[in-house]
Amino acid sequence: MAKNESIEISDYERQRQENIAQRDKLLKQLAFDASSAGLGPGQKPKPAKPAKPAPKKKTAVRRVKEEIVPRRTSSRIAGIEADSEVAKRKAEDEYVAAQEAARVKRQRISGPLDLSEVQVAGKGWDKNANFLVDVVSRGANPNVRTFGDEEVKETTDKELRALREKMSGLELYNEYEPNRIKITPERIYSLGFHPVAEKPLVFAGDKLGNLGLFDASQSSSSTAVQPETIKKEDQDEEEAEADDPDPNITSFHLHTRTISSFQFSPHNPSHLYTSSYDSSLRLLDLTKSSSEEIYAPDDPSRDEPLSGVEMDPRSPHILYFSRLDGHLGRTDTRAPNTVDLFPLSEKKIGGFSLHPSCPHFIATASLDRTMRVWDLRNLSGKAGAPQVPALCGEHESRLSVSHAAFNSAGQVATASYDDTIKVHSFEGMSGWSAGRDLTAKEMAPSAIIRHNNQTGRWVTILRAQWQLRPSDHVQRFCIGNMNRFVDIYTSRGEQLAQLGGAGITAVPAVAQFHPTNDWVAAGTASGKLCLWM
């Protein structure tokens, strides 16, 4: 086809082009009319400002202190030719400077440091408000005494000095070393003496529900194997063992979980009541050599661990127990599995105690940091809801309170994680009216003792335990010491002794007095027994 020859188009295409031309003409005319009327595209109107929202609290922007490194400079601006020797030397110098800065950053800093100069996060350091002061003494120093012969010699009060000499004179049981008296297979959680005064019988409950029994009246010679019982072929191998035998220890598997507490009946010393984390109370009858369940939840699948048990000293059939969910229970041994429950705390009750002569008064220690005194003579509650005894008063500590124990004089000893032992003195409780309301001054401790109570995960919680009926009528209690000792204090907070000895290789955390004799026993996390008499 020739170039100058016109191209014939179809009618459809011709009509389409005409429509496009008419549309363009119309748009141009509309744009011209709008411009003439001042409606053309000019300055865009500002959008209306939205309603101002409520001011938000500005979050502090964390400023990261940048590392100061050699600043890169332009070789072109400096007039240095690329790929020249000068440029290479400049690059090498910058690399060496960066390496030196990194080396200085990693280098150990010798000499003293001020915390205000080395703080990298948190608010500004205030030396006067140093919160670490309260915890620097929490670390254990094994076998380092904080009380000893020097303190006893420096005592000016004659009565106090005589008492300190008496209690410090208790000697570690020497028939067997403590690391050989493994009274339970696992960690000891509860421990106590049988009330008989003629011979020291020690019982201990462990983490797996085992109850161990050790008779400290035995001697190493009495347990030795007689030569005629040894076969001749085994005599050479067993000769050393026969000369130095292990102590006789009896253990029973009474519960499936931790035996948290036990108590001998004040009415029948052959009856031992045990509480456990398996949610049950059991009675061990030593004369019948049998153990029976006294209380447990109706549903075996319900998990209601028990933290303590005590018998009413005035009633031979009433048992009280505490649960880890904050409830206190009361049951009658004549009617098993019948129980009255009192919700006393929203958090764990670590321990409780009945007043020995006024058992309607109960002291509880809880994870909510309080020690409370209750009166069971005055119960109240809405219809259909559990009744609650009258709260006489409470004292709040800085951290959780592990245990509360009454003595016969109406004093309560507590140990808490704020590294204190507190003694609260309540006078004339036998004459108190039902539901008496105590003031904050009356609830305040009469003595506060600084004591390291930071047991950690592997040591049983430290608890202050009174001697029930001291022969000299001087109220005193014992408590484990993280430096592998047992401390003894009076109700006025005066330290009487710090019991220790060779062969103690772990913290004797669970400590108890004999009810009447000046015997002290303590158990460790490895199931070993320490005994002073």
C-alpha positions as CSV (number, residue, x, y, z in Angstrom):
1,M,0.0,0.0,0.0
2,A,1.4,3.5,-0.9
3,K,2.3,5.8,2.0
4,N,0.2,8.7,0.7
5,E,-2.9,6.6,0.2
6,S,-5.6,7.5,2.8
7,I,-6.6,4.9,5.2
8,E,-10.3,4.1,5.2
9,I,-11.9,3.9,8.6
10,S,-15.1,2.3,9.7
11,D,-18.3,4.1,10.7
12,Y,-17.9,2.9,14.3
13,E,-14.4,4.3,14.6
14,R,-15.5,7.6,13.1
15,Q,-18.4,7.9,15.6
16,R,-16.1,7.0,18.5
17,Q,-13.6,9.8,17.6
18,E,-16.5,12.3,17.3
19,N,-17.7,11.5,20.8
20,I,-14.2,11.9,22.2
21,A,-13.9,15.3,20.6
22,Q,-17.3,16.5,21.9
23,R,-16.4,15.3,25.4
24,D,-13.1,17.2,25.4
25,K,-14.8,20.3,24.2
26,L,-17.4,20.1,26.9
27,L,-14.7,19.6,29.6
28,K,-12.8,22.6,28.4
29,Q,-15.9,24.7,28.5
30,L,-16.8,23.6,32.0
31,A,-13.3,24.4,33.2
32,F,-13.4,27.9,31.6
33,D,-16.8,28.6,33.2
34,A,-15.7,27.5,36.6
35,S,-12.5,29.6,36.4
36,S,-14.6,32.7,35.5
37,A,-16.9,32.1,38.4
38,G,-13.9,31.7,40.9
39,L,-14.6,28.1,41.4
40,G,-11.5,26.8,39.8
41,P,-8.8,24.8,41.5
42,G,-7.0,27.2,43.8
43,Q,-5.8,26.9,47.4
44,K,-7.2,23.8,49.0
45,P,-9.5,24.5,52.0
46,K,-8.1,23.4,55.4
47,P,-9.9,20.4,56.8
48,A,-11.8,20.9,60.0
49,K,-9.8,20.1,63.1
50,P,-11.0,17.0,64.9
51,A,-12.1,17.2,68.5
52,K,-9.0,17.4,70.7
53,P,-8.7,14.0,72.5
54,A,-8.0,13.7,76.2
55,P,-4.4,14.3,76.9
56,K,-2.4,11.1,77.2
57,K,0.3,10.5,79.7
58,K,3.6,10.8,77.9
59,T,5.8,7.8,78.3
60,A,9.3,8.5,79.1
61,V,11.6,7.9,76.1
62,R,14.5,5.8,77.0
63,R,17.6,7.4,75.9
64,V,20.3,5.0,74.8
65,K,23.7,6.4,75.3
66,E,25.5,5.9,72.0
67,E,29.0,4.6,71.9
68,I,31.5,7.2,70.9
69,V,33.5,5.9,68.0
70,P,35.8,7.7,65.6
71,R,33.7,9.8,63.1
72,R,34.0,9.0,59.5
73,T,35.2,11.8,57.3
74,S,34.9,12.4,53.5
75,S,38.2,11.8,51.6
76,R,36.8,13.8,48.7
77,I,36.2,16.9,50.8
78,A,39.6,16.5,52.5
79,G,41.1,16.5,49.0
80,I,42.4,12.9,49.3
81,E,42.5,11.0,46.0
82,A,40.6,7.7,46.0
83,D,42.7,4.5,46.1
84,S,45.8,6.5,47.0
85,E,48.3,5.7,49.7
86,V,47.0,8.5,51.8
87,A,43.4,7.1,51.6
88,K,44.7,3.6,52.6
89,R,46.5,5.0,55.6
90,K,43.4,6.9,56.6
91,A,41.3,3.7,56.5
92,E,43.9,1.8,58.5
93,D,44.0,4.6,61.2
94,E,40.2,4.5,61.5
95,Y,40.2,0.7,61.8
96,V,42.9,0.8,64.6
97,A,40.9,3.5,66.5
98,A,37.7,1.4,66.3
99,Q,39.6,-1.7,67.6
100,E,41.1,0.3,70.5
101,A,37.6,1.6,71.5
102,A,36.3,-2.0,71.5
103,R,39.2,-3.2,73.6
104,V,38.7,-0.5,76.2
105,K,35.0,-1.4,76.4
106,R,35.8,-5.0,77.2
107,Q,38.6,-4.3,79.6
108,R,38.0,-5.2,83.3
109,I,37.6,-2.2,85.6
110,S,39.9,-2.4,88.7
111,G,39.5,-0.5,91.9
112,P,36.4,0.7,93.8
113,L,33.2,1.6,92.0
114,D,30.5,4.0,93.1
115,L,27.0,2.6,92.3
116,S,25.8,6.1,91.3
117,E,28.5,6.2,88.6
118,V,28.0,2.7,87.1
119,Q,24.1,2.6,87.1
120,V,22.8,1.8,83.7
121,A,19.0,1.4,84.3
122,G,16.4,2.5,86.8
123,K,15.9,5.7,88.7
124,G,18.8,7.6,90.0
125,W,20.7,5.9,92.8
126,D,20.2,7.3,96.3
127,K,22.8,6.1,98.7
128,N,20.7,7.1,101.7
129,A,17.7,5.1,100.5
130,N,19.7,2.0,99.7
131,F,17.2,-0.9,99.7
132,L,20.0,-3.4,99.6
133,V,20.9,-2.7,103.3
134,D,18.2,-5.0,104.4
135,V,19.4,-8.0,102.4
136,V,23.2,-7.8,102.5
137,S,23.2,-9.9,105.7
138,R,21.0,-12.7,104.3
139,G,23.8,-14.8,103.0
140,A,24.6,-17.9,105.0
141,N,28.1,-18.3,106.4
142,P,28.5,-22.0,107.3
143,N,29.9,-22.6,110.8
144,V,30.5,-18.9,111.5
145,R,29.1,-18.2,115.0
146,T,27.3,-15.0,115.9
147,F,27.0,-15.9,119.6
148,G,29.4,-17.9,121.8
149,D,31.5,-18.0,124.9
150,E,32.6,-14.4,124.7
151,E,29.0,-13.2,124.8
152,V,28.3,-15.4,127.8
153,K,31.3,-14.2,129.7
154,E,30.4,-10.5,129.1
155,T,26.9,-11.0,130.5
156,T,26.6,-8.9,133.7
157,D,23.1,-10.1,134.8
158,K,23.7,-13.1,137.1
159,E,20.4,-14.9,136.3
160,L,20.8,-14.4,132.6
161,R,24.4,-15.5,132.7
162,A,23.5,-18.6,134.6
163,L,20.8,-19.4,132.0
164,R,23.2,-18.8,129.1
165,E,25.8,-21.1,130.6
166,K,23.2,-23.8,131.2
167,M,21.8,-23.7,127.6
168,S,25.2,-23.2,126.0
169,G,26.4,-26.2,127.9
170,L,24.2,-28.6,126.0
171,E,26.4,-31.0,124.1
172,L,25.9,-32.6,120.7
173,Y,24.9,-36.3,120.9
174,N,28.2,-38.2,120.7
175,E,27.2,-41.8,120.2
176,Y,26.8,-41.2,116.4
177,E,27.8,-38.3,114.2
178,P,24.8,-36.3,112.8
179,N,25.6,-37.3,109.3
180,R,25.1,-41.0,110.3
181,I,21.7,-40.5,111.9
182,K,19.5,-40.5,108.8
183,I,16.1,-40.5,110.5
184,T,14.1,-40.1,107.3
185,P,14.9,-40.9,103.6
186,E,14.0,-37.3,102.4
187,R,14.0,-33.7,103.6
188,I,12.6,-33.2,107.1
189,Y,9.5,-31.0,107.4
190,S,8.3,-31.7,110.9
191,L,10.1,-33.0,114.0
192,G,9.4,-33.5,117.7
193,F,10.1,-35.4,120.9
194,H,7.9,-38.0,122.5
195,P,6.7,-36.4,125.8
196,V,8.3,-39.2,127.9
197,A,11.1,-37.7,130.1
198,E,13.0,-40.9,130.8
199,K,14.5,-41.3,127.3
200,P,14.9,-39.1,124.2
201,L,12.7,-40.5,121.5
202,V,12.7,-38.3,118.4
203,F,10.1,-38.5,115.6
204,A,10.5,-36.8,112.2
205,G,8.2,-36.5,109.1
206,D,9.7,-36.0,105.6
207,K,8.7,-34.8,102.2
208,L,7.4,-38.1,100.9
209,G,5.2,-38.9,103.8
210,N,7.7,-41.0,105.8
211,L,7.7,-40.9,109.6
212,G,11.1,-41.8,111.2
213,L,11.8,-42.8,114.8
214,F,15.1,-42.6,116.6
215,D,15.8,-43.8,120.2
216,A,18.7,-41.6,121.4
217,S,19.2,-43.8,124.5
218,Q,20.9,-46.5,122.3
219,S,24.7,-46.6,122.2
220,S,27.0,-47.7,119.4
221,S,28.1,-50.7,121.5
222,S,24.6,-52.0,122.0
223,T,24.0,-52.0,118.2
224,A,27.2,-53.9,117.4
225,V,26.8,-57.3,115.8
226,Q,28.0,-60.1,118.0
227,P,31.0,-62.0,116.6
228,E,29.4,-65.4,116.7
229,T,26.6,-64.2,114.3
230,I,29.1,-63.4,111.6
231,K,30.1,-66.2,109.2
232,K,33.8,-66.9,109.0
233,E,34.0,-66.2,105.3
234,D,32.4,-62.8,105.8
235,Q,34.2,-61.9,109.0
236,D,37.1,-60.1,107.3
237,E,34.8,-57.9,105.2
238,E,32.3,-57.1,108.0
239,E,34.8,-56.7,110.9
240,A,35.0,-52.9,110.5
241,E,31.2,-52.6,110.1
242,A,30.7,-54.7,113.2
243,D,33.0,-52.5,115.3
244,D,31.2,-49.3,114.1
245,P,27.6,-50.1,113.2
246,D,24.9,-47.7,112.1
247,P,22.2,-46.6,114.5
248,N,18.9,-48.4,114.7
249,I,16.2,-46.2,113.1
250,T,12.6,-47.1,112.3
251,S,10.5,-45.5,109.6
252,F,6.9,-45.8,108.4
253,H,5.3,-44.6,105.2
254,L,2.1,-43.1,106.6
255,H,1.2,-40.5,103.9
256,T,1.7,-40.2,100.2
257,R,3.0,-36.6,100.4
258,T,4.7,-34.3,102.9
259,I,4.0,-34.7,106.6
260,S,3.7,-31.0,107.4
261,S,3.1,-31.4,111.1
262,F,2.4,-33.8,113.9
263,Q,1.4,-33.7,117.6
264,F,1.3,-36.2,120.4
265,S,-2.0,-36.2,122.2
266,P,-1.8,-34.4,125.6
267,H,-4.3,-37.0,126.9
268,N,-2.7,-40.2,125.6
269,P,1.0,-40.1,124.8
270,S,0.7,-43.2,122.7
271,H,-1.4,-41.4,120.1
272,L,0.3,-39.4,117.4
273,Y,-1.7,-37.2,115.0
274,T,-0.2,-36.3,111.7
275,S,-1.2,-33.8,108.9
276,S,-0.1,-34.0,105.4
277,Y,-0.1,-32.4,102.0
278,D,-2.1,-35.4,100.8
279,S,-5.1,-33.7,102.4
280,S,-5.5,-36.2,105.3
281,L,-5.2,-36.4,109.1
282,R,-4.1,-39.7,110.5
283,L,-3.8,-41.2,114.0
284,L,-0.8,-43.4,114.7
285,D,-1.4,-45.7,117.8
286,L,2.0,-46.7,119.1
287,T,0.5,-49.4,121.4
288,K,-1.6,-51.0,118.6
289,S,1.1,-50.4,115.9
290,S,-1.6,-49.1,113.6
291,S,-2.5,-46.0,111.7
292,E,-6.0,-44.9,110.8
293,E,-7.4,-42.0,108.8
294,I,-9.2,-39.3,110.9
295,Y,-10.1,-36.8,108.2
296,A,-9.9,-36.5,104.5
297,P,-12.0,-34.8,101.8
298,D,-15.1,-36.8,100.6
299,D,-13.8,-36.7,97.0
300,P,-10.4,-38.4,96.8
301,S,-9.5,-36.3,93.8
302,R,-9.9,-33.0,95.8
303,D,-6.5,-31.5,96.6
304,E,-6.7,-29.7,100.0
305,P,-3.1,-29.8,101.5
306,L,-3.0,-29.5,105.3
307,S,-0.2,-27.3,106.8
308,G,-0.7,-28.0,110.6
309,V,-2.5,-30.0,113.3
310,E,-3.1,-29.4,117.0
311,M,-5.3,-31.1,119.6
312,D,-7.5,-29.2,122.0
313,P,-5.7,-29.5,125.3
314,R,-9.0,-29.6,127.2
315,S,-10.9,-32.0,124.9
316,P,-9.4,-35.4,124.0
317,H,-11.5,-35.7,120.8
318,I,-11.3,-32.2,119.2
319,L,-8.6,-31.7,116.5
320,Y,-7.8,-28.4,114.7
321,F,-6.0,-28.2,111.4
322,S,-5.0,-25.6,108.9
323,R,-5.1,-25.8,105.1
324,L,-2.9,-24.1,102.5
325,D,-6.0,-22.4,101.0
326,G,-6.5,-20.2,104.1
327,H,-9.1,-22.3,106.0
328,L,-9.0,-23.6,109.6
329,G,-10.8,-26.8,110.2
330,R,-12.1,-28.5,113.4
331,T,-13.1,-32.2,113.5
332,D,-14.2,-34.6,116.2
333,T,-12.3,-37.9,116.3
334,R,-15.5,-39.7,117.4
335,A,-17.2,-38.7,114.2
336,P,-14.6,-39.1,111.4
337,N,-14.9,-36.9,108.3
338,T,-17.2,-34.4,110.1
339,V,-15.6,-31.0,110.0
340,D,-16.3,-27.3,110.6
341,L,-14.4,-25.0,108.3
342,F,-13.6,-21.3,109.0
343,P,-12.2,-19.2,106.1
344,L,-9.6,-17.1,107.9
345,S,-7.4,-15.9,105.0
346,E,-7.5,-15.6,101.3
347,K,-3.9,-16.9,101.1
348,K,-1.9,-19.8,102.5
349,I,-1.9,-20.3,106.3
350,G,1.6,-21.5,107.0
351,G,1.0,-22.3,110.6
352,F,-1.3,-21.8,113.6
353,S,-1.3,-22.4,117.3
354,L,-3.8,-22.8,120.1
355,H,-3.3,-21.1,123.5
356,P,-2.3,-23.9,125.8
357,S,-4.6,-22.9,128.7
358,C,-7.3,-21.0,126.7
359,P,-7.6,-23.0,123.5
360,H,-10.5,-20.9,122.2
361,F,-7.8,-18.4,121.2
362,I,-6.0,-19.2,118.0
363,A,-3.0,-17.5,116.4
364,T,-2.4,-17.8,112.6
365,A,0.4,-16.8,110.3
366,S,-0.3,-16.3,106.7
367,L,1.3,-15.5,103.3
368,D,-0.7,-12.3,103.4
369,R,2.0,-10.9,105.8
370,T,-0.2,-11.0,108.9
371,M,-0.3,-12.6,112.3
372,R,-3.8,-12.7,113.6
373,V,-5.4,-13.7,116.9
374,W,-8.9,-15.2,116.7
375,D,-11.6,-16.0,119.4
376,L,-13.7,-19.1,118.7
377,R,-16.2,-18.2,121.4
378,N,-17.7,-15.6,119.1
379,L,-18.7,-16.9,115.7
380,S,-20.5,-14.8,113.1
381,G,-21.6,-15.1,109.5
382,K,-24.5,-14.7,107.1
383,A,-27.1,-17.4,106.7
384,G,-25.9,-20.1,104.4
385,A,-22.3,-18.9,104.6
386,P,-19.4,-20.3,106.7
387,Q,-19.1,-18.9,110.1
388,V,-15.9,-17.0,111.1
389,P,-14.5,-16.5,114.6
390,A,-14.1,-13.0,116.0
391,L,-10.9,-11.4,114.9
392,C,-9.3,-9.9,118.0
393,G,-6.4,-8.2,116.2
394,E,-3.7,-8.5,113.6
395,H,-0.1,-7.4,113.1
396,E,1.3,-6.9,109.6
397,S,4.9,-7.6,108.7
398,R,6.8,-6.3,105.7
399,L,6.9,-9.8,104.1
400,S,5.1,-13.1,104.6
401,V,4.9,-14.7,108.1
402,S,5.9,-18.3,108.2
403,H,4.6,-19.5,111.6
404,A,2.9,-18.4,114.8
405,A,3.3,-20.3,118.1
406,F,1.7,-19.7,121.5
407,N,3.4,-20.5,124.8
408,S,1.8,-21.1,128.2
409,A,2.3,-17.5,129.2
410,G,0.2,-16.1,126.3
411,Q,3.0,-15.0,124.1
412,V,3.2,-15.6,120.4
413,A,6.5,-16.0,118.5
414,T,6.6,-15.5,114.7
415,A,9.2,-15.8,112.0
416,S,8.9,-14.0,108.8
417,Y,10.7,-13.4,105.5
418,D,11.6,-9.8,106.5
419,D,14.4,-11.5,108.5
420,T,12.8,-10.9,111.9
421,I,11.6,-13.0,114.8
422,K,8.8,-11.2,116.7
423,V,7.4,-11.9,120.1
424,H,3.9,-10.6,120.9
425,S,2.9,-10.6,124.6
426,F,-0.8,-10.8,125.5
427,E,-1.5,-10.5,129.2
428,G,-4.5,-11.8,131.1
429,M,-6.1,-13.7,128.1
430,S,-8.0,-15.9,130.5
431,G,-10.0,-12.8,131.6
432,W,-10.7,-11.5,128.1
433,S,-14.4,-11.0,127.1
434,A,-15.6,-12.9,124.0
435,G,-14.5,-11.2,120.8
436,R,-12.3,-8.5,122.5
437,D,-11.0,-6.0,120.0
438,L,-7.2,-5.4,120.5
439,T,-5.6,-2.0,119.6
440,A,-2.6,-1.7,117.4
441,K,-0.5,-1.0,120.4
442,E,-1.6,-4.2,122.1
443,M,-0.8,-6.1,118.9
444,A,2.6,-4.6,118.5
445,P,5.5,-7.0,119.2
446,S,7.2,-6.7,122.6
447,A,10.5,-8.0,121.2
448,I,12.0,-8.0,117.7
449,I,15.1,-10.1,116.9
450,R,17.1,-9.8,113.7
451,H,17.5,-13.3,112.2
452,N,18.3,-14.6,108.8
453,N,15.2,-16.5,107.6
454,Q,16.1,-16.7,103.9
455,T,16.0,-20.5,103.5
456,G,15.6,-20.6,99.7
457,R,14.2,-23.6,97.8
458,W,16.1,-26.5,99.4
459,V,15.9,-25.7,103.1
460,T,12.7,-26.1,105.1
461,I,11.2,-22.9,106.4
462,L,12.5,-21.8,109.8
463,R,10.0,-21.8,112.6
464,A,10.3,-20.5,116.2
465,Q,9.1,-23.3,118.6
466,W,8.6,-22.8,122.3
467,Q,9.5,-25.3,125.1
468,L,6.0,-26.2,126.3
469,R,6.7,-26.6,130.1
470,P,10.2,-25.4,131.0
471,S,11.3,-26.8,134.4
472,D,12.7,-23.4,135.5
473,H,9.6,-21.5,134.2
474,V,11.7,-19.3,131.9
475,Q,9.9,-19.1,128.5
476,R,12.3,-19.8,125.7
477,F,12.2,-21.0,122.1
478,C,14.6,-22.5,119.5
479,I,14.9,-21.9,115.8
480,G,17.3,-23.1,113.1
481,N,20.2,-20.9,112.0
482,M,21.3,-20.7,108.3
483,N,25.0,-20.9,109.5
484,R,24.3,-24.5,110.6
485,F,23.4,-23.9,114.2
486,V,20.3,-23.8,116.4
487,D,19.6,-20.5,118.2
488,I,17.8,-20.3,121.6
489,Y,16.1,-17.1,122.8
490,T,14.0,-16.0,125.7
491,S,10.6,-14.4,125.4
492,R,12.4,-11.0,125.9
493,G,14.5,-11.5,122.8
494,E,17.7,-12.4,124.7
495,Q,19.9,-15.0,123.1
496,L,20.8,-17.9,125.4
497,A,22.8,-20.2,123.2
498,Q,23.9,-21.1,119.7
499,L,24.1,-24.9,119.5
500,G,26.5,-26.5,117.0
501,G,29.2,-29.1,116.7
502,A,31.4,-31.1,114.5
503,G,29.8,-33.2,111.8
504,I,26.9,-30.9,111.0
505,T,27.1,-30.6,107.3
506,A,23.7,-29.0,106.5
507,V,21.3,-26.4,108.0
508,P,19.4,-27.9,111.0
509,A,16.3,-26.0,109.9
510,V,13.5,-27.9,111.7
511,A,14.3,-27.4,115.5
512,Q,12.2,-28.5,118.5
513,F,12.5,-28.5,122.3
514,H,11.5,-31.5,124.4
515,P,8.4,-30.4,126.3
516,T,10.1,-30.5,129.8
517,N,13.7,-31.6,129.5
518,D,16.5,-29.3,128.1
519,W,16.9,-31.4,125.0
520,V,16.9,-29.9,121.5
521,A,16.6,-31.8,118.3
522,A,16.9,-30.5,114.7
523,G,16.5,-32.0,111.2
524,T,18.2,-31.2,107.9
525,A,17.2,-31.3,104.3
526,S,19.0,-34.6,103.8
527,G,17.0,-36.3,106.5
528,K,19.8,-36.2,109.1
529,L,19.2,-35.6,112.8
530,C,21.2,-33.3,115.2
531,L,20.6,-33.7,118.9
532,W,21.8,-31.7,121.9
533,M,21.4,-32.9,125.5
